[in-house]
Amino acid sequence: MSELTGKVAIVTGAAQGLGVGIAHALRAAGARLALVDINGDGLAAAAEEAAGREPGSVEQFVTDLADADQVHRLPERVIERFGALDILVNNAGVRSISPFLVQSPAQWRATLDVNLTAPYLLCQAAIPHMIERGGGKIVNITSTAATLGFKNRSAYNVSKAGLTMLTKSIALELAGSGINCNAVAPGVVRTPLNSSYFDDAEFTRVIVENTPAETWGSPADIGSAVRFLCGPAADFVNGAELLVDGGWCTGKGY
Ligand SMILES: NC(=O)c1ccc[n+]([C@@H]2O[C@H](COP(=O)([O-])OP(=O)(O)OC[C@H]3O[C@@H](n4cnc5c(N)ncnc54)[C@H](O)[C@@H]3O)[C@@H](O)[C@H]2O)c1
């Protein structure tokens, strides 16, 4: 028996990157998983790997999180399959890079739709089921960009700052119903989101200079923080944002 045995968790953006690290951490803690992504092929591979020798423990839900109807129906679909819903991890995210003055309304909306509106809709649809179960845990994956903006990423910065405040708002209103809603704010993590920088010496220099840990984070680093917030050890943690950034936000290193 591990701390999440008997729990059912939704993890969005689970086809690659941080979602895979989070899925592995929650599976290792005993949770059954509803893995969600728009990329069906990636999701199938990730689900097979996360399930290991227990295929029934992980299901795939191919979903476009920018489509409000699909998002709204997702908790019901998960409950039809697993009979319960205890944990929601809003991890899926997109990031367009564009100077503010030329950023199009379409780019702005596309970022906000996936990074902020989808978590809002999913929380609203999932929480009543969690309350029926006596409570639940929600973890929103924000970013250091929620507090320290990055140039040419205004929509992304705003979406993550909004998600931080959504986290606090839900915690404030629903703590009395047994809902814990917290955020994990990763620093720079080596995932496909950042693949264009893998061989970029200048970017690597910036990471090393700004991160006291002097390195990229890994999906497993984020997974273990999410696992903690989903478990009973974090029952008295609510509305918090846990930085997992190797110290990036502690200050300038010069
Ligand atoms: N990697 C980092 O350095 C870093 C740092 C801070 C925060 N984050 C955040 O962590 C989360 C995961 O990042 P990642 O690095 O794993 O990114 P990634 O691009 O590697 O993976 C994101 C996943 O989300 C899915 N997705 C995107 N749009 C979707 C949609 N409309 N419907 C369903 N699924 C969709 C993608 O298919 C993909 O599988 C994001 O919210 C990101 O903003 C990442």
The ligand as a MOL file (V3000), in Angstrom:
LIG
                    3D

  0  0  0     0  0            999 V3000
M  V30 BEGIN CTAB
M  V30 COUNTS 44 48 0 0 0
M  V30 BEGIN ATOM
M  V30 1 N 9.5680 22.6540 -19.2670 0
M  V30 2 C 9.7420 23.7410 -18.5420 0
M  V30 3 O 10.8640 24.2680 -18.4370 0
M  V30 4 C 8.5880 24.3590 -17.8110 0
M  V30 5 C 8.8670 25.3800 -16.8910 0
M  V30 6 C 7.8080 25.9630 -16.1940 0
M  V30 7 C 6.5150 25.5230 -16.4080 0
M  V30 8 N 6.2780 24.5290 -17.3210 0 CHG=1
M  V30 9 C 4.8900 24.1210 -17.5010 0
M  V30 10 O 4.7810 22.7280 -17.3230 0
M  V30 11 C 3.7320 22.2140 -18.1290 0
M  V30 12 C 4.2710 21.0860 -18.9830 0
M  V30 13 O 5.3610 21.5750 -19.7520 0
M  V30 14 P 6.2810 20.6360 -20.6330 0
M  V30 15 O 7.6270 21.2320 -20.5970 0
M  V30 16 O 6.1000 19.2100 -20.2850 0 CHG=-1
M  V30 17 O 5.6480 20.9360 -22.0870 0
M  V30 18 P 5.5570 20.0130 -23.3740 0
M  V30 19 O 5.3050 20.9280 -24.5110 0
M  V30 20 O 6.7240 19.1000 -23.4560 0
M  V30 21 O 4.2500 19.1280 -23.0830 0
M  V30 22 C 2.9910 19.7390 -23.0090 0
M  V30 23 C 1.9130 18.7190 -23.3100 0
M  V30 24 O 0.6450 19.4120 -23.3120 0
M  V30 25 C -0.1010 18.9350 -24.4170 0
M  V30 26 N -1.0760 19.9110 -24.8870 0
M  V30 27 C -0.8240 21.1250 -25.4490 0
M  V30 28 N -1.9700 21.6930 -25.8700 0
M  V30 29 C -2.9620 20.8320 -25.5640 0
M  V30 30 C -4.3740 20.8500 -25.7750 0
M  V30 31 N -4.9970 21.8530 -26.4150 0
M  V30 32 N -5.1000 19.8010 -25.3390 0
M  V30 33 C -4.4890 18.7480 -24.7160 0
M  V30 34 N -3.1690 18.6730 -24.5270 0
M  V30 35 C -2.4060 19.6960 -24.9430 0
M  V30 36 C 0.9450 18.6560 -25.4970 0
M  V30 37 O 0.4500 17.7900 -26.5190 0
M  V30 38 C 2.0790 18.0600 -24.6900 0
M  V30 39 O 1.9860 16.6710 -24.5820 0
M  V30 40 C 3.2200 23.4030 -18.9550 0
M  V30 41 O 2.0750 23.9430 -18.3380 0
M  V30 42 C 4.3730 24.3830 -18.9090 0
M  V30 43 O 3.9420 25.7210 -19.0620 0
M  V30 44 C 7.2860 23.9400 -18.0210 0
M  V30 END ATOM
M  V30 BEGIN BOND
M  V30 1 1 1 2
M  V30 2 2 2 3
M  V30 3 1 2 4
M  V30 4 1 4 5
M  V30 5 2 4 44
M  V30 6 2 5 6
M  V30 7 1 6 7
M  V30 8 2 7 8
M  V30 9 1 8 9
M  V30 10 1 8 44
M  V30 11 1 9 10
M  V30 12 1 9 42
M  V30 13 1 10 11
M  V30 14 1 11 12
M  V30 15 1 11 40
M  V30 16 1 12 13
M  V30 17 1 13 14
M  V30 18 2 14 15
M  V30 19 1 14 16
M  V30 20 1 14 17
M  V30 21 1 17 18
M  V30 22 2 18 19
M  V30 23 1 18 20
M  V30 24 1 18 21
M  V30 25 1 21 22
M  V30 26 1 22 23
M  V30 27 1 23 24
M  V30 28 1 23 38
M  V30 29 1 24 25
M  V30 30 1 25 26
M  V30 31 1 25 36
M  V30 32 1 26 27
M  V30 33 1 26 35
M  V30 34 2 27 28
M  V30 35 1 28 29
M  V30 36 1 29 30
M  V30 37 2 29 35
M  V30 38 1 30 31
M  V30 39 2 30 32
M  V30 40 1 32 33
M  V30 41 2 33 34
M  V30 42 1 34 35
M  V30 43 1 36 37
M  V30 44 1 36 38
M  V30 45 1 38 39
M  V30 46 1 40 41
M  V30 47 1 40 42
M  V30 48 1 42 43
M  V30 END BOND
M  V30 END CTAB
M  END
